[in-house]
């Protein structure tokens, strides 16, 4: 473009040549800058999405790891150590000999009249002193449900005849703010007819506090679940 004659065709004047070259460089720089900004914005958006995806995947991994750890811990905790077994039978021997305990477990809800295999039931207890007053424990002590055979020398049962957990659901609990110990869903996963005397013994106790007399329910007969009866519909 000629600055002197307003001609749009290429101009040989040195002044016009320098001006046109400068304009061309500025135009190219502007395009490069816009392109760079667009690429940078796109890269930032991509990196932001990548970071969000990473955080989500990491959160999912942490959740799965926590679940796996919980399952592993629960599976491990279903078996009592030799020391804990000794504590169980020490406490049971004191109970069978009618030795006094400073505290005892009292049912706050009647034990179910009938227990069926794989059908959950609820147990609810409070802690009473010798005088019959309700006691509130300090700390976060754990109460456990233990199932035993009724042999002359009882055995703690962990698995049924199929090798699965014989008792599942709510098998551990703690005293709540109202002083109640609740087992909301206790499930026995075997009929008792496969075992000595055709029944089980169910024990609730706190291995961390042997001053509390265990709750012992003998002669628990667990029957097979009844099939649901289908009503016959008579069409008129």
MDAnalysis code that builds the backbone (N, CA, C; Angstrom):
import MDAnalysis as mda
import numpy as np

u = mda.Universe.empty(708, n_residues=236, atom_resindex=np.repeat(np.arange(236), 3), trajectory=True)
u.add_TopologyAttr("name", ["N", "CA", "C"] * 236)
u.add_TopologyAttr("resid", np.arange(1, 237))
u.add_TopologyAttr("resname", ["UNK", "UNK", "UNK", "UNK", "UNK", "UNK", "UNK", "UNK", "UNK", "UNK", "UNK", "UNK", "UNK", "UNK", "UNK", "UNK", "UNK", "UNK", "UNK", "UNK", "UNK", "UNK", "UNK", "UNK", "UNK", "UNK", "UNK", "UNK", "UNK", "UNK", "UNK", "UNK", "UNK", "UNK", "UNK", "UNK", "UNK", "UNK", "UNK", "UNK", "UNK", "UNK", "UNK", "UNK", "UNK", "UNK", "UNK", "UNK", "UNK", "UNK", "UNK", "UNK", "UNK", "UNK", "UNK", "UNK", "UNK", "UNK", "UNK", "UNK", "UNK", "UNK", "UNK", "UNK", "UNK", "UNK", "UNK", "UNK", "UNK", "UNK", "UNK", "UNK", "UNK", "UNK", "UNK", "UNK", "UNK", "UNK", "UNK", "UNK", "UNK", "UNK", "UNK", "UNK", "UNK", "UNK", "UNK", "UNK", "UNK", "UNK", "UNK", "UNK", "UNK", "UNK", "UNK", "UNK", "UNK", "UNK", "UNK", "UNK", "UNK", "UNK", "UNK", "UNK", "UNK", "UNK", "UNK", "UNK", "UNK", "UNK", "UNK", "UNK", "UNK", "UNK", "UNK", "UNK", "UNK", "UNK", "UNK", "UNK", "UNK", "UNK", "UNK", "UNK", "UNK", "UNK", "UNK", "UNK", "UNK", "UNK", "UNK", "UNK", "UNK", "UNK", "UNK", "UNK", "UNK", "UNK", "UNK", "UNK", "UNK", "UNK", "UNK", "UNK", "UNK", "UNK", "UNK", "UNK", "UNK", "UNK", "UNK", "UNK", "UNK", "UNK", "UNK", "UNK", "UNK", "UNK", "UNK", "UNK", "UNK", "UNK", "UNK", "UNK", "UNK", "UNK", "UNK", "UNK", "UNK", "UNK", "UNK", "UNK", "UNK", "UNK", "UNK", "UNK", "UNK", "UNK", "UNK", "UNK", "UNK", "UNK", "UNK", "UNK", "UNK", "UNK", "UNK", "UNK", "UNK", "UNK", "UNK", "UNK", "UNK", "UNK", "UNK", "UNK", "UNK", "UNK", "UNK", "UNK", "UNK", "UNK", "UNK", "UNK", "UNK", "UNK", "UNK", "UNK", "UNK", "UNK", "UNK", "UNK", "UNK", "UNK", "UNK", "UNK", "UNK", "UNK", "UNK", "UNK", "UNK", "UNK", "UNK", "UNK", "UNK", "UNK", "UNK", "UNK", "UNK", "UNK", "UNK", "UNK", "UNK", "UNK", "UNK", "UNK"])
u.atoms.positions = np.array([
    [0.847, -1.183, 0.000],
    [0.000, 0.000, 0.000],
    [0.883, 1.233, 0.000],
    [0.507, 2.213, -0.832],
    [1.285, 3.453, -0.921],
    [0.700, 4.497, -0.003],
    [1.541, 5.061, 0.839],
    [1.083, 6.093, 1.765],
    [0.859, 7.432, 1.069],
    [1.536, 7.627, -0.041],
    [1.458, 8.928, -0.728],
    [0.246, 9.020, -1.644],
    [-0.053, 7.942, -2.366],
    [-1.121, 8.000, -3.368],
    [-2.309, 7.102, -3.025],
    [-2.329, 6.552, -1.816],
    [-3.436, 5.694, -1.377],
    [-3.687, 4.558, -2.347],
    [-2.620, 4.008, -2.797],
    [-2.711, 2.891, -3.733],
    [-2.586, 1.592, -2.944],
    [-3.480, 0.644, -3.228],
    [-3.487, -0.599, -2.462],
    [-2.484, -1.624, -2.967],
    [-1.931, -1.392, -4.130],
    [-0.951, -2.332, -4.683],
    [0.398, -2.141, -3.993],
    [1.289, -3.157, -4.056],
    [2.609, -3.025, -3.428],
    [3.356, -1.792, -3.926],
    [3.974, -1.094, -2.981],
    [4.627, 0.184, -3.301],
    [6.135, 0.052, -3.112],
    [6.946, 0.609, -4.075],
    [8.405, 0.508, -3.963],
    [9.042, 1.576, -3.083],
    [8.234, 2.561, -2.616],
    [8.827, 3.606, -1.781],
    [9.395, 2.989, -0.504],
    [10.598, 3.425, -0.103],
    [11.198, 2.881, 1.134],
    [10.322, 3.103, 2.363],
    [9.717, 4.280, 2.454],
    [8.875, 4.584, 3.613],
    [7.663, 3.657, 3.647],
    [7.077, 3.485, 2.440],
    [5.891, 2.618, 2.372],
    [6.263, 1.164, 2.678],
    [7.431, 0.744, 2.206],
    [7.882, -0.627, 2.439],
    [8.081, -0.904, 3.931],
    [8.713, 0.042, 4.613],
    [8.935, -0.117, 6.051],
    [7.619, -0.148, 6.820],
    [6.712, 0.717, 6.443],
    [5.417, 0.790, 7.133],
    [4.640, -0.509, 6.934],
    [4.613, -0.977, 5.675],
    [3.876, -2.205, 5.379],
    [4.481, -3.411, 6.098],
    [5.815, -3.417, 6.161],
    [6.481, -4.520, 6.884],
    [6.139, -4.497, 8.367],
    [6.147, -3.308, 8.952],
    [5.818, -3.162, 10.385],
    [4.382, -3.599, 10.658],
    [3.460, -3.210, 9.784],
    [2.054, -3.588, 9.933],
    [1.887, -5.105, 9.850],
    [2.637, -5.687, 8.908],
    [2.552, -7.139, 8.742],
    [3.049, -7.870, 9.978],
    [4.137, -7.374, 10.559],
    [4.674, -7.992, 11.773],
    [3.707, -7.872, 12.938],
    [3.087, -6.698, 13.086],
    [2.113, -6.493, 14.166],
    [0.910, -7.403, 14.001],
    [0.453, -7.566, 12.759],
    [-0.712, -8.409, 12.488],
    [-0.407, -9.870, 12.826],
    [0.815, -10.275, 12.409],
    [1.221, -11.660, 12.699],
    [1.362, -11.890, 14.195],
    [1.934, -10.880, 14.901],
    [2.094, -10.994, 16.351],
    [0.750, -11.078, 17.041],
    [-0.229, -10.326, 16.546],
    [-1.569, -10.347, 17.134],
    [-2.214, -11.716, 16.970],
    [-2.049, -12.280, 15.756],
    [-2.608, -13.616, 15.510],
    [-1.931, -14.653, 16.401],
    [-0.597, -14.563, 16.479],
    [0.144, -15.504, 17.327],
    [-0.282, -15.397, 18.781],
    [-0.512, -14.170, 19.239],
    [-0.915, -13.965, 20.630],
    [-2.283, -14.564, 20.900],
    [-3.224, -14.333, 19.985],
    [-4.570, -14.894, 20.143],
    [-4.532, -16.419, 20.114],
    [-3.706, -16.945, 19.178],
    [-3.585, -18.400, 19.090],
    [-2.963, -18.982, 20.359],
    [-1.963, -18.288, 20.874],
    [-1.314, -18.749, 22.108],
    [-2.283, -18.731, 23.283],
    [-3.092, -17.665, 23.361],
    [-4.074, -17.573, 24.443],
    [-5.111, -18.685, 24.328],
    [-5.538, -18.962, 23.085],
    [-6.523, -20.027, 22.887],
    [-5.958, -21.380, 23.303],
    [-4.708, -21.637, 22.902],
    [-4.062, -22.905, 23.270],
    [-3.880, -23.002, 24.781],
    [-3.489, -21.876, 25.398],
    [-3.289, -21.865, 26.846],
    [-4.592, -22.120, 27.587],
    [-5.679, -21.470, 27.123],
    [-6.986, -21.669, 27.763],
    [-7.446, -23.115, 27.621],
    [-7.237, -23.669, 26.430],
    [-7.624, -25.057, 26.208],
    [-6.795, -26.002, 27.075],
    [-5.503, -25.696, 27.191],
    [-4.632, -26.524, 28.028],
    [-5.042, -26.448, 29.491],
    [-5.394, -25.227, 29.948],
    [-5.833, -25.063, 31.340],
    [-7.111, -25.847, 31.606],
    [-8.046, -25.782, 30.632],
    [-9.300, -26.516, 30.787],
    [-9.041, -28.018, 30.834],
    [-8.130, -28.482, 29.979],
    [-7.789, -29.904, 29.951],
    [-7.136, -30.341, 31.257],
    [-6.202, -29.514, 31.750],
    [-5.513, -29.848, 32.997],
    [-6.468, -29.831, 34.180],
    [-7.419, -28.870, 34.169],
    [-8.419, -28.804, 35.242],
    [-9.276, -30.062, 35.252],
    [-9.728, -30.483, 34.062],
    [-10.528, -31.704, 33.957],
    [-9.719, -32.927, 34.361],
    [-8.443, -32.946, 33.955],
    [-7.566, -34.065, 34.307],
    [-7.365, -34.150, 35.814],
    [-7.194, -32.993, 36.463],
    [-7.026, -32.955, 37.913],
    [-8.287, -33.427, 38.616],
    [-9.449, -32.986, 38.099],
    [-10.731, -33.393, 38.701],
    [-10.907, -34.906, 38.577],
    [-10.579, -35.453, 37.394],
    [-10.688, -36.899, 37.185],
    [-9.747, -37.657, 38.117],
    [-8.542, -37.125, 38.294],
    [-7.566, -37.768, 39.182],
    [-8.071, -37.781, 40.624],
    [-8.608, -36.635, 41.062],
    [-9.109, -36.554, 42.433],
    [-10.283, -37.498, 42.643],
    [-11.151, -37.614, 41.635],
    [-12.299, -38.513, 41.735],
    [-11.842, -39.965, 41.802],
    [-10.893, -40.322, 40.926],
    [-10.370, -41.691, 40.936],
    [-9.677, -41.987, 42.260],
    [-8.904, -41.011, 42.769],
    [-8.212, -41.197, 44.044],
    [-9.204, -41.380, 45.184],
    [-10.302, -40.606, 45.125],
    [-11.336, -40.727, 46.156],
    [-11.988, -42.097, 46.093],
    [-12.259, -42.584, 44.872],
    [-12.849, -43.913, 44.711],
    [-11.894, -44.994, 45.217],
    [-10.603, -44.818, 44.924],
    [-9.603, -45.790, 45.392],
    [-9.555, -45.814, 46.917],
    [-9.603, -44.621, 47.532],
    [-9.585, -44.541, 48.996],
    [-10.815, -45.218, 49.590],
    [-11.983, -45.025, 48.933],
    [-13.219, -45.633, 49.426],
    [-13.147, -47.151, 49.344],
    [-12.652, -47.647, 48.203],
    [-12.527, -49.097, 48.031],
    [-11.518, -49.669, 49.024],
    [-10.418, -48.954, 49.233],
    [-9.393, -49.413, 50.183],
    [-9.946, -49.473, 51.601],
    [-10.730, -48.430, 51.963],
    [-11.333, -48.405, 53.301],
    [-12.318, -49.547, 53.475],
    [-13.119, -49.812, 52.414],
    [-14.078, -50.911, 52.478],
    [-13.367, -52.250, 52.600],
    [-12.310, -52.417, 51.803],
    [-11.547, -53.670, 51.856],
    [-10.914, -53.869, 53.231],
    [-10.429, -52.763, 53.808],
    [-9.818, -52.839, 55.137],
    [-10.855, -53.212, 56.184],
    [-12.072, -52.630, 56.047],
    [-13.153, -52.937, 56.990],
    [-13.559, -54.397, 56.898],
    [-13.697, -54.879, 55.639],
    [-14.071, -56.280, 55.446],
    [-13.005, -57.200, 56.017],
    [-11.746, -56.862, 55.748],
    [-10.637, -57.673, 56.260],
    [-10.611, -57.674, 57.779],
    [-10.850, -56.485, 58.369],
    [-10.845, -56.374, 59.828],
    [-11.988, -57.166, 60.440],
    [-13.187, -57.046, 59.832],
    [-14.347, -57.771, 60.348],
    [-14.133, -59.274, 60.251],
    [-13.534, -59.699, 59.110],
    [-13.290, -61.119, 58.926],
    [-12.278, -61.623, 59.947],
    [-11.279, -60.777, 60.212],
    [-10.248, -61.151, 61.183],
    [-10.811, -61.168, 62.599],
    [-11.689, -60.201, 62.894],
    [-12.181, -60.059, 64.257],
    [-13.223, -61.105, 64.638],
    [-13.739, -61.855, 63.661],
    [-14.735, -62.856, 64.024],
    [-14.095, -64.003, 64.806],
    [-12.794, -64.176, 64.658],
    [-12.086, -65.220, 65.397],
    [-11.451, -64.629, 66.645],
    [-11.692, -65.280, 67.757],
    [-11.132, -64.811, 69.020],
    [-9.720, -65.348, 69.198],
    [-8.880, -64.522, 69.767],
    [-7.527, -64.976, 70.092],
    [-7.603, -65.953, 71.265],
    [-6.525, -66.653, 71.498],
    [-6.489, -67.599, 72.620],
    [-6.716, -66.877, 73.949],
    [-6.168, -65.682, 74.068],
    [-6.358, -64.909, 75.304],
    [-7.824, -64.543, 75.488],
    [-8.479, -64.123, 74.393],
    [-9.893, -63.759, 74.483],
    [-10.758, -64.978, 74.791],
    [-10.409, -66.121, 74.214],
    [-11.141, -67.350, 74.525],
    [-11.057, -67.660, 76.016],
    [-9.870, -67.480, 76.575],
    [-9.689, -67.727, 78.012],
    [-10.568, -66.799, 78.833],
    [-10.666, -65.530, 78.399],
    [-11.509, -64.566, 79.107],
    [-12.979, -64.955, 79.020],
    [-13.389, -65.440, 77.843],
    [-14.788, -65.860, 77.668],
    [-15.131, -66.969, 78.648],
    [-14.332, -68.011, 78.676],
    [-14.658, -69.156, 79.529],
    [-14.422, -68.861, 81.010],
    [-13.504, -67.970, 81.303],
    [-13.330, -67.538, 82.695],
    [-14.596, -66.843, 83.188],
    [-15.131, -65.961, 82.349],
    [-16.341, -65.237, 82.725],
    [-17.550, -66.170, 82.781],
    [-17.613, -67.128, 81.843],
    [-18.722, -68.084, 81.852],
    [-18.665, -68.987, 83.078],
    [-17.483, -69.406, 83.473],
    [-17.349, -70.249, 84.667],
    [-17.841, -69.522, 85.906],
    [-17.527, -68.242, 86.003],
    [-18.020, -67.447, 87.134],
    [-19.541, -67.360, 87.104],
    [-20.082, -67.257, 85.888],
    [-21.542, -67.183, 85.745],
    [-22.183, -68.498, 86.153],
    [-21.637, -69.613, 85.675],
    [-22.200, -70.924, 85.999],
    [-22.090, -71.242, 87.489],
    [-21.058, -70.694, 88.139],
    [-20.890, -70.908, 89.579],
    [-21.688, -69.905, 90.409],
    [-22.435, -69.048, 89.722],
    [-23.268, -68.033, 90.383],
    [-22.443, -67.076, 91.233],
    [-21.227, -66.794, 90.790],
    [-20.418, -65.803, 91.495],
    [-20.968, -64.404, 91.221],
    [-20.871, -63.509, 92.195],
    [-21.424, -62.162, 92.010],
    [-20.573, -61.308, 91.052],
    [-21.253, -60.470, 90.286],
    [-20.610, -59.486, 89.412],
    [-21.099, -58.099, 89.818],
    [-20.248, -57.088, 89.754],
    [-20.697, -55.724, 90.069],
    [-21.791, -55.231, 89.128],
    [-21.751, -55.706, 87.881],
    [-22.732, -55.273, 86.879],
    [-23.259, -56.491, 86.125],
    [-24.402, -56.313, 85.495],
    [-24.969, -57.391, 84.684],
    [-25.741, -56.793, 83.510],
    [-25.954, -57.616, 82.494],
    [-26.730, -57.198, 81.327],
    [-28.181, -57.611, 81.509],
    [-29.076, -56.669, 81.308],
    [-30.505, -56.950, 81.433],
    [-31.184, -56.683, 80.094],
    [-32.015, -57.616, 79.669],
    [-32.712, -57.456, 78.393],
    [-33.756, -56.351, 78.485],
    [-33.786, -55.505, 77.479],
    [-34.785, -54.446, 77.394],
    [-35.860, -54.785, 76.372],
    [-35.705, -55.933, 75.751],
    [-36.676, -56.418, 74.771],
    [-36.680, -57.936, 74.865],
    [-37.859, -58.576, 74.886],
    [-37.901, -60.034, 75.040],
    [-37.130, -60.757, 73.933],
    [-36.490, -61.835, 74.311],
    [-35.801, -62.660, 73.323],
    [-36.854, -63.282, 72.409],
    [-36.581, -63.365, 71.103],
    [-37.598, -63.907, 70.185],
    [-38.015, -65.320, 70.567],
    [-39.311, -65.583, 70.484],
    [-39.834, -66.896, 70.862],
    [-39.318, -67.983, 69.924],
    [-39.160, -67.625, 68.657],
    [-38.637, -68.573, 67.676],
    [-37.556, -67.891, 66.850],
    [-36.522, -68.660, 66.572],
    [-35.420, -68.140, 65.763],
    [-35.310, -69.004, 64.512],
    [-35.235, -68.336, 63.366],
    [-35.132, -69.044, 62.098],
    [-33.798, -68.744, 61.420],
    [-33.323, -69.726, 60.691],
    [-32.070, -69.565, 59.948],
    [-32.176, -68.398, 58.963],
    [-31.150, -67.546, 58.987],
    [-31.019, -66.416, 58.063],
    [-32.160, -65.406, 58.182],
    [-32.848, -65.423, 59.295],
    [-33.869, -64.402, 59.538],
    [-33.423, -63.568, 60.746],
    [-33.174, -62.299, 60.509],
    [-32.615, -61.440, 61.547],
    [-33.568, -61.160, 62.700],
    [-33.008, -60.928, 63.860],
    [-33.790, -60.518, 65.028],
    [-32.991, -59.475, 65.801],
    [-33.661, -58.804, 66.713],
    [-33.046, -57.695, 67.449],
    [-32.871, -58.054, 68.918],
    [-31.745, -57.616, 69.474],
    [-31.493, -57.756, 70.905],
    [-31.171, -56.379, 71.474],
    [-31.667, -56.149, 72.688],
    [-31.462, -54.834, 73.304],
    [-31.214, -55.032, 74.797],
    [-30.143, -54.396, 75.311],
    [-29.751, -54.578, 76.708],
    [-29.457, -53.242, 77.378],
    [-29.552, -53.271, 78.710],
    [-29.032, -52.178, 79.532],
    [-28.103, -52.804, 80.569],
    [-27.314, -51.971, 81.216],
    [-26.386, -52.456, 82.245],
    [-26.923, -52.059, 83.615],
    [-27.020, -53.041, 84.497],
    [-27.561, -52.798, 85.834],
    [-26.497, -53.073, 86.899],
    [-26.571, -52.305, 87.964],
    [-25.719, -52.563, 89.126],
    [-26.359, -53.654, 89.978],
    [-25.651, -54.081, 91.014],
    [-26.212, -55.090, 91.921],
    [-27.503, -54.589, 92.550],
    [-27.567, -53.277, 92.761],
    [-28.765, -52.680, 93.366],
    [-29.903, -52.521, 92.360],
    [-29.635, -52.811, 91.079],
    [-30.685, -52.696, 90.069],
    [-30.739, -51.350, 89.380],
    [-29.756, -50.507, 89.629],
    [-29.720, -49.187, 88.988],
    [-29.049, -49.289, 87.616],
    [-29.512, -48.469, 86.711],
    [-28.914, -48.441, 85.377],
    [-27.537, -47.787, 85.436],
    [-26.570, -48.416, 84.806],
    [-25.189, -47.913, 84.827],
    [-24.777, -47.479, 83.430],
    [-24.004, -46.404, 83.401],
    [-23.459, -45.900, 82.125],
    [-21.943, -46.062, 82.181],
    [-21.404, -46.806, 81.226],
    [-19.966, -47.073, 81.217],
    [-19.174, -45.873, 80.731],
    [-17.962, -45.778, 81.212],
    [-17.037, -44.779, 80.678],
    [-16.261, -45.401, 79.520],
    [-15.940, -44.595, 78.548],
    [-15.200, -45.108, 77.399],
    [-16.127, -45.709, 76.359],
    [-15.522, -46.357, 75.394],
    [-16.259, -46.889, 74.249],
    [-16.090, -48.405, 74.184],
    [-16.577, -49.091, 75.204],
    [-16.346, -50.524, 75.330],
    [-17.272, -51.315, 74.404],
    [-16.700, -52.361, 73.822],
    [-17.404, -53.144, 72.807],
    [-18.035, -54.389, 73.427],
    [-19.297, -54.634, 73.065],
    [-20.002, -55.849, 73.467],
    [-20.137, -56.741, 72.239],
    [-19.914, -58.030, 72.444],
    [-19.923, -58.971, 71.330],
    [-20.927, -60.080, 71.562],
    [-21.467, -60.571, 70.453],
    [-22.312, -61.764, 70.496],
    [-21.446, -62.962, 70.126],
    [-21.507, -63.994, 70.948],
    [-20.726, -65.211, 70.722],
    [-21.687, -66.393, 70.720],
    [-21.549, -67.247, 69.725],
    [-22.394, -68.438, 69.634],
    [-21.552, -69.657, 69.985],
    [-22.078, -70.520, 70.855],
    [-21.329, -71.719, 71.252],
    [-22.193, -72.962, 71.094],
    [-21.513, -74.089, 71.047],
    [-22.217, -75.372, 71.067],
    [-22.651, -75.668, 72.499],
    [-23.444, -76.716, 72.656],
    [-23.905, -77.083, 74.007],
    [-23.279, -78.413, 74.448],
    [-22.080, -78.657, 73.961],
    [-21.347, -79.845, 74.413],
    [-20.989, -79.693, 75.892],
    [-20.547, -80.795, 76.501],
    [-20.098, -80.717, 77.892],
    [-18.974, -79.694, 78.022],
    [-18.103, -79.665, 77.018],
    [-17.103, -78.601, 76.919],
    [-17.474, -77.761, 75.699],
    [-18.146, -76.636, 75.900],
    [-18.660, -75.851, 74.766],
    [-17.548, -75.373, 73.836],
    [-17.882, -75.302, 72.578],
    [-16.971, -74.764, 71.573],
    [-17.546, -73.471, 71.006],
    [-16.677, -72.487, 70.832],
    [-17.112, -71.250, 70.183],
    [-17.251, -71.532, 68.694],
    [-18.404, -71.194, 68.136],
    [-18.700, -71.495, 66.737],
    [-18.445, -70.273, 65.860],
    [-17.732, -70.495, 64.786],
    [-17.444, -69.417, 63.833],
    [-18.090, -69.674, 62.471],
    [-18.085, -70.941, 62.048],
    [-18.569, -71.282, 60.710],
    [-19.662, -72.333, 60.789],
    [-20.553, -72.311, 59.780],
    [-21.578, -73.348, 59.712],
    [-21.038, -74.552, 58.945],
    [-21.881, -75.523, 58.663],
    [-21.405, -76.751, 58.020],
    [-20.967, -76.504, 56.577],
    [-21.339, -75.345, 56.025],
    [-20.926, -74.999, 54.659],
    [-19.668, -74.146, 54.634],
    [-19.131, -73.832, 55.801],
    [-17.918, -73.023, 55.876],
    [-18.168, -71.531, 55.882],
    [-19.432, -71.111, 55.904],
    [-19.754, -69.684, 55.949],
    [-19.886, -69.236, 57.404],
    [-19.885, -67.922, 57.613],
    [-20.053, -67.400, 58.970],
    [-21.361, -67.915, 59.558],
    [-21.289, -68.434, 60.766],
    [-22.492, -68.977, 61.378],
    [-23.355, -67.885, 61.998],
    [-22.727, -66.763, 62.310],
    [-23.489, -65.632, 62.840],
    [-22.979, -64.362, 62.162],
    [-23.890, -63.548, 61.695],
    [-23.511, -62.336, 60.977],
    [-24.512, -61.229, 61.294],
    [-24.347, -60.119, 60.610],
    [-25.198, -58.965, 60.902],
    [-24.564, -58.116, 61.990],
    [-25.376, -57.698, 62.954],
    [-24.874, -56.879, 64.061],
    [-24.350, -57.798, 65.152],
    [-23.060, -58.016, 65.158],
    [-22.467, -58.907, 66.163],
    [-21.647, -58.142, 67.196],
    [-21.482, -56.837, 66.983],
    [-20.789, -55.981, 67.947],
    [-21.604, -54.716, 68.162],
    [-21.555, -54.189, 69.378],
    [-22.289, -52.962, 69.671],
    [-21.645, -52.255, 70.860],
    [-22.046, -51.001, 71.027],
    [-21.564, -50.190, 72.147],
    [-22.764, -49.541, 72.824],
    [-22.567, -49.154, 74.052],
    [-23.630, -48.488, 74.801],
    [-23.858, -47.098, 74.211],
    [-25.129, -46.784, 73.899],
    [-25.416, -45.471, 73.329],
    [-25.648, -44.437, 74.425],
    [-26.042, -43.232, 74.026],
    [-26.203, -42.138, 74.994],
    [-27.296, -42.426, 76.012],
    [-28.276, -43.241, 75.609],
    [-29.348, -43.601, 76.548],
    [-28.969, -44.785, 77.432],
    [-27.756, -45.292, 77.270],
    [-27.310, -46.420, 78.086],
    [-27.746, -47.770, 77.550],
    [-28.241, -47.791, 76.297],
    [-28.741, -49.028, 75.700],
    [-27.696, -49.622, 74.755],
    [-27.613, -50.938, 74.777],
    [-26.739, -51.676, 73.862],
    [-27.647, -52.414, 72.887],
    [-27.609, -52.020, 71.627],
    [-28.527, -52.573, 70.632],
    [-27.793, -53.415, 69.592],
    [-28.354, -54.567, 69.325],
    [-27.931, -55.399, 68.198],
    [-29.147, -55.462, 67.269],
    [-29.138, -54.632, 66.257],
    [-30.355, -54.430, 65.468],
    [-30.678, -55.557, 64.501],
    [-29.679, -56.310, 64.092],
    [-29.959, -57.355, 63.100],
    [-29.001, -58.529, 63.292],
    [-29.392, -59.433, 64.162],
    [-28.581, -60.624, 64.442],
    [-29.097, -61.762, 63.566],
    [-28.201, -62.353, 62.800],
    [-28.600, -63.418, 61.873],
    [-27.779, -64.672, 62.157],
    [-28.464, -65.771, 62.469],
    [-27.795, -67.063, 62.651],
    [-27.944, -67.847, 61.357],
    [-26.821, -68.256, 60.816],
    [-26.786, -68.800, 59.461],
    [-26.695, -70.328, 59.442],
    [-27.408, -70.975, 60.368],
    [-27.431, -72.438, 60.377],
    [-28.547, -72.921, 61.291],
    [-29.141, -74.049, 60.924],
    [-30.126, -74.663, 61.814],
    [-29.374, -75.387, 62.924],
    [-29.975, -75.421, 64.094],
    [-29.282, -75.991, 65.255],
    [-29.322, -77.515, 65.284],
    [-30.166, -78.122, 64.450],
    [-30.310, -79.580, 64.480],
    [-29.036, -80.307, 64.049],
    [-28.116, -79.596, 63.405],
    [-26.858, -80.219, 62.982],
    [-25.848, -80.326, 64.124],
    [-26.185, -79.785, 65.281],
    [-25.211, -79.700, 66.369],
    [-25.682, -80.494, 67.582],
    [-24.749, -80.707, 68.506],
    [-25.029, -81.481, 69.714],
    [-26.246, -80.928, 70.450],
    [-27.138, -81.818, 70.846],
    [-28.372, -81.482, 71.569],
    [-29.348, -80.668, 70.721],
    [-28.993, -80.415, 69.468],
    [-29.916, -79.719, 68.566],
    [-30.159, -78.268, 68.911],
    [-29.224, -77.647, 69.623],
    [-29.426, -76.247, 70.012],
    [-28.089, -75.541, 70.194],
    [-28.171, -74.227, 70.337],
    [-26.992, -73.386, 70.563],
    [-27.121, -72.674, 71.900],
    [-26.007, -72.059, 72.306],
    [-26.024, -71.078, 73.397],
    [-25.551, -69.753, 72.820],
    [-26.249, -68.689, 73.172],
    [-25.874, -67.350, 72.703],
    [-25.406, -66.528, 73.889],
    [-24.244, -65.914, 73.739],
    [-23.627, -65.145, 74.825],
    [-23.390, -63.719, 74.358],
    [-23.701, -62.769, 75.219],
    [-23.364, -61.365, 74.970],
    [-22.468, -60.920, 76.109],
    [-21.289, -60.425, 75.784],
    [-20.366, -60.027, 76.838],
    [-19.406, -58.955, 76.342],
    [-18.741, -58.334, 77.304],
    [-17.728, -57.321, 77.016],
    [-16.377, -57.877, 77.447],
    [-15.537, -58.185, 76.479],
    [-14.223, -58.745, 76.800],
    [-13.307, -57.724, 77.450],
    [-13.663, -56.450, 77.326],
    [-12.833, -55.387, 77.893],
    [-13.176, -55.103, 79.353],
    [-14.279, -55.681, 79.826],
    [-14.718, -55.398, 81.196],
    [-15.360, -56.651, 81.787],
    [-14.591, -57.425, 82.521],
    [-15.100, -58.667, 83.100],
    [-15.871, -58.441, 84.389],
    [-16.080, -57.172, 84.759],
    [-16.953, -56.875, 85.897],
    [-18.421, -56.936, 85.497],
    [-18.671, -57.068, 84.186],
    [-20.052, -57.144, 83.702],
    [-20.402, -58.609, 83.457],
    [-21.420, -59.078, 84.134],
    [-21.844, -60.467, 83.975],
    [-22.371, -60.697, 82.558],
    [-21.892, -61.718, 81.875],
    [-22.369, -61.974, 80.510],
    [-23.847, -62.359, 80.500],
    [-24.504, -62.041, 79.415],
    [-25.860, -62.541, 79.182],
    [-25.717, -63.881, 78.479],
    [-26.348, -64.908, 79.029],
    [-26.260, -66.250, 78.446],
    [-27.672, -66.768, 78.195],
    [-27.925, -67.129, 76.947],
    [-29.214, -67.723, 76.579],
    [-28.946, -69.133, 76.076],
    [-29.340, -70.123, 76.882],
    [-29.133, -71.519, 76.515],
    [-30.319, -72.051, 75.712],
    [-30.080, -73.188, 75.097],
    [-31.124, -73.914, 74.372],
    [-31.841, -73.034, 73.343],
    [-31.049, -72.475, 72.442],
    [-31.625, -71.724, 71.325],
    [-31.785, -72.690, 70.150],
    [-33.021, -72.899, 69.764],
    [-33.319, -73.797, 68.650],
    [-33.537, -72.952, 67.395],
    [-32.689, -73.173, 66.427],
    [-32.789, -72.417, 65.170],
    [-33.370, -73.341, 64.106],
    [-34.516, -72.965, 63.589],
    [-35.221, -73.779, 62.600],
    [-34.993, -73.238, 61.189],
    [-35.277, -74.084, 60.225],
    [-35.204, -73.638, 58.833],
    [-36.319, -72.632, 58.583],
    [-36.070, -71.716, 57.693],
    [-37.081, -70.708, 57.384],
    [-38.301, -71.355, 56.745],
    [-39.453, -70.880, 57.172],
    [-40.685, -71.387, 56.583],
    [-40.901, -70.752, 55.221],
    [-41.345, -71.571, 54.269],
    [-41.667, -71.031, 52.951],
    [-42.947, -70.217, 53.053],
    [-42.991, -69.120, 52.316],
    [-44.182, -68.280, 52.329],
    [-45.334, -69.008, 51.650],
    [-46.483, -68.990, 52.299],
    [-47.659, -69.640, 51.736],
    [-48.325, -68.714, 50.723],
    [-48.556, -69.236, 49.544],
    [-49.215, -68.450, 48.502],
    [-50.723, -68.655, 48.605],
    [-51.428, -67.568, 48.724],
    [-52.882, -67.661, 48.803],
    [-53.465, -68.002, 47.430],
    [-54.413, -68.886, 47.438],
    [-55.056, -69.284, 46.198],
    [-56.124, -68.266, 45.844],
    [-55.989, -67.690, 44.668],
    [-56.945, -66.684, 44.231],
    [-58.033, -67.367, 43.430],
    [-59.269, -67.207, 43.867],
    [-60.409, -67.815, 43.183],
    [-61.101, -66.750, 42.355],
    [-61.113, -66.942, 41.068],
    [-61.767, -65.965, 40.188],
    [-63.237, -66.278, 40.083],
    [-64.001, -65.233, 40.136],
    [-65.459, -65.420, 40.045],
    [-65.898, -65.397, 38.583],
])
